[in-house]
Amino acid sequence: MLPTTPIDYDSWAEKYDSTRGASPSVLRPVLEALGLPGSRLLLDIGGGTGNYALAFREAGFTVALVDHSPGIARRAAGKLGAGAVAVGDAQRLPFRDGAADCAVAINVLRHLPQWPLLLREGRRIVHEGPFVIKDLTHESVRASWVQEYFPSALQRRSQFQPEQIVAAMEEAGFSRVETRRFVYEDDADGSFQAMMRFPEALLDEARAMNTGFIQRLPREEREAGLAAIRRDHRSGRLREVIARYEPLMREYGDSVLFVGYP
């Protein structure tokens, strides 16, 4: 992959929640995969400012969150309470073996230089399971129309093959791994993946800039791409571009859930 512009997550924490929330499109399949909450402890790995963790708590789970950024973690603690939040590396989780009943990692793998370590750590700390991972795959990236406007998208975004992640989860010790594709039906989480389904959101530069994908782009490519999207939206060409990719987007979806059982 091409080098990316580093993100100062501690500074990003100050404005992250201005356009980011928990998406029903994500919550629905993740909660279905997790099963009944009961009194189970769910660990949200790389859980950011706690938007999804708070939704999991409201669904009935006891929730703990870990994130590598102290600034991000402070934001999460304001929603969940300081005792429910820890600062730590997803590749070396600061929890004992079997500490959680189940766990989630939403859009985390792509940010890790040694992502298989997260799978091993997930297997180590999950007692009953499942461990639910949501992330982009190679097919979802290639099906995206944004490559028409940001030429480096294919090199900069996740290039995971689904079978690659499944094999790594099995190697980490999960006895069974299921995969489920899904699409965004709302843009509530403000992610770039959701904006691909609701491109009008990209017309708002503040919303676009509040995504990791746009922040990591070289300035020249970012400015040229957003300007072209605005221009093509006015002319109607944007609808034509999206229509060319629609068959692939329907086939491969926007993300894949990987559900691992101990």
N, C-alpha and C positions, 0 to 999 in steps of 0.2 A: 504494500500500500504506500501511497505518497505520504510524505511528512505532513502533519497537520499543525495548525496554529494552536498552541497550548491554551487551555482555559483556566483562569483563576477562579476556581469554584467557590472559594471563600467570599470573593467579591460578588460573584454571580448570585449568591444566596440572597443578597439584598433586594434583587428585583425578580428572582425566579418565579415567585408565586403571583406576580402581577398578571401573568397570562397562562399559568400552568395549574392544572388541577388533576382530579382523578377521572378517568374516562370510563363511562359505563361499558363501552365496547371492550375494554381490557378487563374490567372487574368481573363482568358476566362469565367469561370462559375460565378465568383464573379461579373464581370462587367455586364454579362447577367442578373444576379439577381438584380443588382442595378438599371438597366434601364438607360435611357438617362441622361447624366450629366446636360445639361442645365447650369444654374448658381447655381446649388445646392452645399451646403456645406456638405462635407463628413468628418466625424471624424474617424480617424484610431486609435482605442483603443489598447494599447499595441503594437504600431506600430514599435518598435525597431528603427533601424538606418534609417528608412524611404524609404527602397527600394520599397515597395509596394505603399506607399503614393506618391512617386514621379511618379510611373506608373499611379496611379489614376489621378494625376494632368495632366499628359500628355494625358490622355484619355478625359480630359475636365472638371473634377471636381475642385471646390475650396476645398482645403484639409487642415485640421488641424490634428495634431498628438499629442497623449499623451502617455507617457511611464513613468514607475516608476523609472528608472535608470537615474540619471543626466548625467552620461557618455554616455550612449546610446542616450539620448535626444540631447546632444551636437552634436553628429554625425549626427543625423537627421536634426538639425538646419542648418548644413553646406550644406545640399541638398535643404531644403525647405525654409530656412529663419527663423530667430529666432522668428518672430511674428507668425509663423504657428505651433510652437512646445511648448508644456507645459509638465512639470513634474508633475505626479499625479498618484494616486492609481486608478486602473480600478474599484475597488469596491466602490470608493467614488470620482466620476469624478468631477474635478474642473470647471464645466460648469453649466450655468443656465438651467432651464427647457426649453425644446424645442429649444436648441441652435443650433442643427444640423438638416439638412434635412434628412440625412441618415448616417449610420455608419457601420464599419466593425470591426471584432475582429478575427484575423487570428492566430490560435494556441495559444490562450490566456487562455481559460477556465482551461486547465490542470494545469496551474501555480498558480491558485488562491485557497487559503484555503476556501474561502466562495464564490464559483463561482456563486451561484444564485444572489448575490448582483450585479454582472456585468449585468445580464439580467434586473434587476430592474432599474439600472442606465441607461442602454441602452434605455429602454422604456421611462425613464424620459427625456432624452436629445434629443431623435429622434422626429422630428416634423412630417414629412410626411412618412419617411421610404423608403426602408426597413432597418432593422438591420440584417446584414449578418455575421454569425459566421461560421468559419471553424475549425473543430477539429477532433481528433481521436475518435473512438467509440470502445466499447468492441469487436465487431465483427472484425473490422479492425486489432486490436491488435492480436487477436487469429488467424487471417488469415496470419500473418506475419511469414516468415521463420526465422527471426532473433532470435526467441526464441530457435532455435537449437544451437545457439552460445552464447547467453546471457540468461542463465536460469532464471534470475529474471525479464526478460522483461515483462511477464504478470503481475507481481506484481508492477512493477515500472511505467508502462505506463498507460495511461488513461483507466479507466474502465467504462466510461459513456455508458449507454444504450441510443440509439437514442430517444426512447419514454420518457426517463427521462428528457432529455434536452427540448424536445417539451413541455412536461407538465410544466416544470419550466418557459419556455417562456410564455406560456399561463397564468400561475399564475402571472407572472410579468406584464401582461396587454396587451400582443400582441393578437389581435383579430384573426389572422390567421398565421399559421406557416407551411412552406413547407420545405421538405428535399430533398436533391439531393446528390447522391454519385458520386465520380469522382476518376480517377486514374491519377498518374503522367505520363506524356509522355516526360518529360525532367527533368534534375536535376539542373536547373539553380538556384533554391533558396538554394541549398546546404543543404537542410534539411535531417534529417535521414529518413523521410518518402520517399523522392525522391530517396535516395540511396538504399532503398529496391528494387526499380525497376531497378536501375543502380548499381549493387553491386561492379563493378570494382572501383567505387569511394571510397569504403571502403578500398581498397588496399593502398590508399594514407592516411597515418596516420594523416597528417596535416589537411586534409579535414574531416576525421572522427572525430578528436578531436574538430573541430569547430562546433560541434552539441551539443545541450543540453543533448540529450540522452546518448551519449558516455561520456560526462563530468561527468554526475551524477553517472555513474557506479562505484562500488568499483574497485580499481586499479587492483586487481588480476583478477577479472572477465573480465574487459575491455581488459587487455593485452592477456589473454588466448583466448578470443573470437576473437579478431582481428587476432591473430596468426593462429587460426584455419581456419578463412575465407581465409587468404592468402594461407595456405597449401591446402585447399580444392579447391581453384581456380586453383592452379597449377596442381592438380591431376584430375580435372574435376568433382569431387564429388559435388562441389557447385551447378552445374547445376542440378544435381539429387535432391538435397535438395530443391531447389527452385521449381522444377517441381512438387514435392509432394504437395506444398502449392498453386500452381497456380490456381486450381479450386476455392478455397476459396477466393483468392485474386481477381479473376474475379468477384465473387459473391458480395463481400462486399466492394471492392474498397480500396483506401488508406485513405480516409477522407470523412466526410459528411459536406455538407453545410446546415446550418439551417437558413432559411430566414423568419424573423418575420415582420409582418406588423401591425402598430398601429391600 
